[in-house]
Amino acid sequence: MQRVGAAHEPYETRFGEISKLLPVFFVLSLIVVLYIVYVFLHCIPALQLDLPEASRDQAEHTRGMWEIILFHCDTALLMYCFVCCILIHPGTIPNTAEWQLNPDSPELAKEQKRLSTIETKHTGERRHCKWCMRYKPDRCHHCRVCNTCILRMDHHCPWIYNCVGFRNHKYFFLLLFYSCIDLHFIVFTMFHSTQRATRTDVPFSLMFLLIFGETLAAFLAVLVTAFFCFHIWLMMKAMTTIEFCEKSLKKADYDSSLYHKGAFGNMCEVMGPTPALWMLPCSMPDGTGLTWVDEKTPLGVGSASNPAQRRTSALAVDAAGTSSSFGVGGHGLSNEEKQFHGLDDSQNGVVGTRGRAVSPVIRRGNEVSRRFSRRHSQRADRVNGLDSDIRPRGGLR
């Protein structure tokens, strides 16, 4: 237990590493430079505060007033999301018994068997973290920079000195959104002032700063917009950056995500359940970040278009995960449990292969597993109100 706690200490004290805060200071310096250039060299001159009110160009004064108000509103939202991305923990594996690796208690071992995940190791075993000494939920990965496991880890971002995960993904998405608005707003509204500075007799320093600010904003607008569009695409495909990289390495289809819930469902997973509040830093996504399978999640190829198949597949996986403790022929059960279910090893027989007869022990184990799965599916049907006409023939297997 002490080892698990020690694994999270570096994350809590990560601000002690000043060198890793340099990218954050760099981003802040860019924000400050663009803010000074836009407000003091574009907006304030447009207000014409040095002229009497009768001598001011009212159209330009009104335009400058609206521009400075809208710019400050968007910048305030941007800074709020930026601070939240830095300070809010993206979420980690709970420090509870069912997630601990190799518990000594037999009762805890039974609880672990009930926890079923889609993602497993190539051997079929549950994924676990050798650094945190915990089992990993689906979409969870260990970040070596933060030195902890992150729930639904998207990537580690040095510009916010934090991981983008389940609890701060919306803040990061909105940070990109507000940055795109701010940068494009600066580029289009300050272009007139930059053009006028190059055609009239103004100090060289003023002309240089306006051109520098316009060029910097345009350059960042292209980069941030491309990155933002990429994250929109990832959200619509129900993928994280890590899952995208894994599919790229395996040359897999990008439309094959097991967590796809349709366009609206995928957006709710990131932006929250209320569409009216998607573009505001509130109404965070529901859930704990530990499980990503429900009746809306297709678990088979071609099941995304049929809600009934989605629900049946989810129940099938749940039933198979619960009945997996019986195994084939009672493998995985203790001697007492095998005797209780009539699967004692004393009734040894040869495991059947293709074209051969299956031994009575294996046949009895399969019968028990099917009977348990059928009872589980019927009980789930009563709870969820699932119609019998969409249940596969012979029950869930």
Secondary structure, DSSP 8 states (H G I E B T S, - for coil): -HHHHHTTHHHHTGGG-GGGGHHHHHHHHHHHHHHHHHIIIIIHHHHTTTS-GGGS-HHHHHHHHHHHHHHHHHHHHHHHHHHHHHHS-------SGGGBSS-S-HHHHHHHHH---S-B-TTS-B-EETTTTEE--TT-EEETTTTEEETT--EEETTTTEEE-TTTHHHHHHHHHHHHHHHHHHHHHHHHHHHHHHHS---HHHHHHHHHHHHHHHHHHHHHHHHHHHHHHHHHTT--HHHHHHHHHHT--TT--TT--HHHHHHHHHH-S-GGGTTTT-S---S-SS---STTS--STT-TT-HHHHHHHHHHHHHHHHHTTT-STTTTS-HHHHHHTT--TTS------TTS---HHHHHHHHHHHHHHHHHHHHHHHHHT--GGGS-TT---
